[in-house]
Amino acid sequence: MTVTREDLHNMVERIRPDELDRAAEALSSLTAPKRQRRLPKSLGMGRGGRDSSSRVDQILAEGFGE
C-alpha cells in the first residue's frame, strides 16, 4: 500500500479532537529532526592527526586528554 501526503492529510482531518494528543505522539518520532549521536571525548574519534599510535607515549605523558 502506498500512502501519499494527501492521504495522510485526509486522515489527520478525520482524527477526533479527543485523539489529537495521541495522534501527535504517534507522529512525533517520525517528524522530529534526527539527532547526531555524540561520541564521548575519551574516544578521540576524528582527532589526533595522522597516526596517534606513533606518539602514544607523548600523549599519555600529557595526561590522556585531561
N, C-alpha and C positions, 0 to 999 in steps of 0.2 A: 504494500500500500504506500503510495506516495502522497504526502500531505504538503500542500502549498501554504505560503504565508496567508493567503486569502482564507483557506480552510481554517487555519489557526485563529485568525481574526474573527471569523464567524463563530468558532467555538467559544472564544472569550466573550463575545456579545451574549451568548446563551447562559453564561455562568450566573447562578442565583447570587444575589447580593450577600447572603449569609455564608456563601462558599468562597468569596473573594480572597480572604486571607489564606485559605488552604491552597487555592489555585496559585496565588503569588508565591507561596513557599515551594510548591512543586516546580515552578518555572525558574526560581531564583538561581538554582545551581546550574542551569543551562544558559543563563543570561549574565551571570557575574563574570567580570573580567578574570582571566586566568592569572594567578599569582605565580611569579617565578619562585622556585624553591631556592632559598639561600643556604649555601653550604657554610658550615662552621669555619671560622678563620683558621682553626688549627689544621684544617686540611690543606690550606695553601693552594688550592686549585687555581691554575691560570696565572700564578705569580711566581717569581723566583728566577726568572731568566732562562737561559738555555738549558743548563744542566746543574741543578742544585746538588745532585749527588756528589759532584766533584768538590763541593765546598762544605760538605756535611760537618766537618769538624769546626769550621769557622761559624757556621750557622748555629750549631749547638753552643759554642762558646759565647755567642752574642745573646743567648737567652731563649732561643727557640720561639721567636715571635712575641715575646713579652713586651 
